[in-house]
Amino acid sequence: MAYTILFGTFTTLMFIGMPIAFCLGIASVATVLYMGLPPIVVFQQMNSGMNVFAMMAIPFFIFAGDLMVRGGIATRLIRFAAGLVGHLKGGLGQVNIVASTLFGGISGSAVADASAVGGLMIPQMAARGYDRGYAVNVTVNAAIIALLIPPSHNMILYSIAAGGNVSVADLFTAGIVPGFMLAGALMITAYIVARRRGYPAEPFPGFSKVGYYLLASFPGLLLIGIIFGGVRSGIFTATESSCIAVLYAFLVATLVYRELDWSGFVEAVLGAARTTSMVLLVIGTAAAFGWLMAFLQVQTLMIAAISAISDNPLIVLLVINIILLLLGTFMDMAPMVIIATPVLLPVVKAFGVDPVHFGVVMILNAGIGLNTPPVGTVLFVGCAVGGISIREAMKTIWPFFGASIAVLLLVTYIPALSLWLPSVFR
């Protein structure tokens, strides 16, 4: 009966439109009351879920992303991307993807990527004759790249959800090849769609201009090397790297580019505080929900259920991918990672799957879920920026969705794509 109350309450509240944090919290309290446990247990678990030192990296990376947007770093990255790939077919679509890759490698946030790059690129694409549905779908699918390449704070979240036993440095490294694969797949898709629709290419500005744009964006690009190199070499932790990212972004925005004024700084602080409060509330309630699942031994039941389907690791991974894709349609990324990791990680480890490899698969699944309604956060942001409805965006999302699924399957069934680079850096 406890299972019915926990999952039934959560599902019912979610489908009537209640915010996901309250769905998780109310379902946890209702289950605890039924089991005769003191309700304070839920709040203790919420506090434990949020009161993790490594979790400090999340608000700092969010803050760094806000400073980069308001300090001119994002604008210069887009200009460099335009000079680099704008001359390809469907030029502004290609620029969008490359800019998302560069900016995602600094902010580590898909939502920040969709908001910053989309806010600059979607109006330009619409003015040049691109369909707004195409512009939005290029933006929101390219934003997923930010989840895979350093400094993805979702990788940090996965490490915490895995009990802190998975190296953040290995996860950062493992996501690089899949991230670039996704960027390449989306660029090919954007090229094919643009060619069919007759979208224009931009004139090539010349190598001297490209070099100038690279030089202008170099202070922003240097942050990627500082974060990755520092964490990978052990000079500082992921949490310390997030603080360095804030300080570096502030100095570049104020002293190098000189575009961040006092009002912009205050707006960045308030924006980061709002985003962080929402994220941490979800993380806290998801931690309480996850503790109840562990208390009720949902992991054991899941292992038994999946083992009954097949003992072939290939089939098991396919089943888990389907489960994660379904979860992603109605659960935001943070609660999905926190809840699903403790349940599914023991399952895949029982079948010999490496935790670092599974982390990349988990994050990519959750990222695809950010673009699938009814809870598609990045899709909602893209549609809001692009001024179109969710229904209109969904009409043209399928080529890009297919490219993402193809990369997911390759990463799932070829572990070397995730594990080769970490082995090189060890």
N, C-alpha and C positions, 0 to 999 in steps of 0.2 A: 504493500500500500504506500510505503514511503516513496518508492520510485514513481508511482502514479502522481502523488502530490507534487514532488519535485519537478518532474518533467511536464506534467499536465498543467500546473499553475504557470510555469514559465512559458509554455507554448500558447496557452489561452491569452495571457496578458500581452504577449508579443503580437499576436494576430489581431488584437483590438487596438493596436497602435501605441501601446505604452513604451516609453524609452527603455532601451535594452538594460540599462543599469538598474532601473526599478523592477523590471521583470526578474532579473537575477536575484536581487535583494529580497523581494517579496516571496519568491518561490523558496528561497533559503529559509526565511523566517517561518513560513507556513510548515515546511518539512520539520524543522527543529521543534516547533510547538507540538506537532503530531507525535514526534518521537519522545516527547517528555524531557527534552534537554532545555536548559536555560537559554532564553533568547540572546543573552549576552555573548554566547558562543559565536553567533554570526558576526557581531561587531568586533570581537577579538580577531576573527579570521580576516575580516576586512582590513583591520589595522595591520595585521601581519602581512597581508598581501601588498599593502602600499608602503609599509615601513621597511623597505629593502634598500640598502645603500646603492646597489647597482641601478635601481630604478631612478636615481637622480639624473642619470644620463638623458632620460626622456624629456623632462622639461627644458634642460639646457640645449639639447639639439633642436627642440621646437623653437626656443628663443633665438638660437643662432640662425635658423631658417627665416624667421621674421626680420631679423636685422639684415640679412642678405637681400631680401626682397626690397626693403625700404632704403637700403644703402647703395643700390645701383649694381650689385654683383650679378643679379639675375639678368638684367638688361644687357650687360656686356657678354655674358655667356651666350645669350640668344644671338647677339650680333656676330660673335665668333662662329657659332653653328651655321648661321645664314651664309657667311662667306665660305664655309667649308663644304656644305652639301646643298646649298640653295639652288645650284645650277642643275641638279638632278630633276627628273620628271616628277611633277607634283612637289616642286621645290619647298614650299612653305610647310608641307606635311613632313618632309624629311628634316627640315630645320626644327620643327616641333619635337620630333623624336630624339634627335641628337641633343637639343637643348635640355630636354627632360633628363637624358642620361647624365649630362654634365651637372645640372642643378641637383638632381637626385643624389649624385655622388657627394654633394655638399650638405644638403638638408636632411637626407635620410627619411623623408616623409612623402608619401604618395599624395596626401591631401595638399600639402604645401606646394608640391610640384604642379599639381593640376591647377591650383589657384594662381600661382605665380606665372608659370609658363602659359597656361591657358588664358589668363587675363591679358597677356601681351600678344599672344599669337592668334587666338580665335578671331578677334576683330579684324586683324590684318588679313587673315585667310578669307573671311567673309567679304571684305572689301575687294579682294582680288578675284572674286567669282567662285570660290570654293563653297560647296554646300555646307551649311552649319552643322548638319549631322555628321558629315565626314570630319570636319574640324574638331568637333567635340570628341568623337571616337578616337581619333589619332591622339588627342590630348590625354584622355582618361586611360587608355591602354598603355601609352608610353609612361604614364605616371607610376605604373606598377614596377618599372625598372628600379625606382628609388628604394623599393623594399628589399632588393637583392644585393645591391652594391653598397660598400661602406659609405657612410656610417649608419646603416639601417638600424634604428632603435627597436624595430620589431625583432631583429636577431637577438638583441639584448633581452627582450621580453621572453623569447623562446628559451634562452639559456636559463633565465630565472625560473620559468615554468618547469624546466627539466630538472630542477633541484640544484642548479648551479654547477652541474657536473659536465656541462658541455662548454668548451672554450669559446669565448666570444671572438677571439682572434681567429680561430679556425672557421667560425661561422662567417665572419667578415670576408675571409679569403675564399671560402667555398662558394659564395654567392657571385663572385666576379664573372666567371665564365658563363654561368646561366644568365646573368644580367645582360652581358653583351650578346649572347645568343638571342635573347628576347628582343633586344634593340634591333639586331639584324633581321629577325623574322618580321618585325613590325615595319621596318623600312622597305622590305621586299613587298609586303602586303600593300603598303601605302603607294608604292610605285605602280603595282599592277592596277589598283583601283583608280589611281590618277590617270594612268594611260587609257583605261577604258572610258573615263569620263572627260578626257581632254583637258585636264587641269594643266596650267602653264608651269614652266620652269623659270627660275629667276636668272638674270644675267650673272656670269661669273665675274667677280670684282677684280680678279687678278691676284697673283701670289703675294705681291707687296701689301695689298690691302688685307689679305688673310693673315699675313704675318703681323701686321699692325693690330688687327683684332685679337690675335693670340696674345700679343704683348699686353694689350689693355686688359684682357681677362685673366692674365697669368696670376695676379695676386689671389683671385678667387679660386682658380684651379689648384694653386699651391696648397690650399687647405685640405684637399683630398689626400695629397701625399703626406701631409703632416699627421692627419688623423690615422690613416691606414698604417703608415710607416711606424708611428709611435706605438700604436696598439700591437702591431705584429711583432715589433722588436722587443716589446716589454718595457719600453721607456716609461709609458704611463698606461693606466687602465682605460677601459671604454668610458667610465664615468669621468675620469680626469680629462680625457680627450674632448668630452662634450663641453667642459668648462673652458678648455683651451679654444675650442671652436667659437664660443661666444666672445671671448676676449679678442681673438684674431678677427672675427667678422666685424666687431665694433671698431677696432683700429683701422681696418681697411676701409670701412664705410665712412669713417670720420676724418682720417688723416690722409688716405690715398685718394679715394674717390670724392670725398667731401660732399656727399649727398645726404647724409643722415643728420638732421637737425634735432633740436630738443623735442619738438612735437612728434616727430617720427619715432624717436626713441621711446617716448611715453606710450605711443600707440603699439609699438612692438612689445613692450613690457606687458601692457594690458591684454593684448592679443594672445601672447604666450601663456599668461596666467589663466585666461578663460579656457584655452585649449587644454592646458595641463589639468585644470580642475575637472573637466569633463572626462579626460582620459583616465585619471586616477580614480574617479568614482566608479567607472566601468571596471577598472582593474581590481579594485577592492571588492566589489560585489561578485565579480567573476571568481576571485580567490575563495570567497565563502562558498560559492556554488561548487567549485572544484573540490574543496575540502569535504563537502557532503558526499560528492560522488566517490571520493576515496574512502570515506567512512562506510558507505554502503557497498563498497567493493565492486563498483561498476567496471573497473579495469579487468578484474577476474572474469566477470561475465562477458566482457567484450572479447577477451582472448579466447574463451570457450566458444563463443558464437562464430568468430572468424575462423577458428580452427575447424569448426564443423563444416564450413563452406569448402575450405581447401587447406592443404598443408604446403602448397606451392607458393614460394615467396612472390613470384610474379603475379599470381592471382590475388594474393593478399594485398599487395601494393595497389592493384587496380581497384579492389573493393574499398580500400582506405581512401584512395583518391576520389572515388564517387561519394563516399561519406563526407569528406572535407568540402567537395564542391557543393553538395547539398546544404551543409552547414553554412557555407559562405553566402548562400542566397538570403539567409535571414538572421545572420549573426555578424556583428562588426568584427574587425580584425583582432583587437586586443582581447575581448572575451573569448573569441574562438581559439586563439593561441593558448591562453591561460587554462581554458577548460579542456580542450582537446589534447594538448600535449601530455599531461599526466596520464590520460586514459589510453592514448594510442601509442605513445613512445614505448611502454613495456611490451605492447603487442608486436611492434616491428622489431624490437630488440630480440624478442623470442624467436623471430624468424631470421635473425642474423643481419638485420639492416643497421648500418652505421648511424648513430644519432646525429652526426653532423650532416650527412646526406639527407636524412629525414627532415632535419631543420629547414633545409633549402626547399624540399618538396612541400613542407607545411606552409612556409611563407609564401611560396608561389601560388599554392591553392588559395590561401587566404586573400592574396592580392587579386586573383581573378574574381573572388567573391565580392570585392569592393566595387565591381562593375556590374553586378547582377542584382536587380531588384528582388524583393522589396527593401532590402537594407544594403544599398550600394552607395556608400558614402562618397567615394571618388566620382562615381557617375553623377550623383546629385550635384556635387560641386561643379563638375564640368558643364552640366546642363544649365545650372544657374548662371555661370559665367557666359555660356554661349547663347543664353536666352531661348532655349528650346525645351520641349517637354521630354519626359523620360520615354514616352511611347515613340516620339520622333527619333530619338537617339537609338532606341533598340532596333529600329528598322534597318539600320546600316551598320550595326556593331558586329555582325556575324563573321565577316572576313578577319577582323582583328581578334575576335574571340577565338576563332579557329587557329590563328597563329599562336596565340597564348597557350591553347590546349596542346598543340603540337610540341611546343617547347617543354611544357610540363611532362608530357609522356617521355620525351627524350631524356630529360633530367632524371625522371623516376627510374627508367630502366637502364640508364648508362651511368652508374654511380661515379665513374671516373671523371665525369664532367664537373662534379662537385668536389671530389676528394683529391684530384690530381694536384691542384694548386696548393692546398694546405700541406700536402706531403712535400712539396718543393720547398716551402718556406720553413719547414721544421728543422 
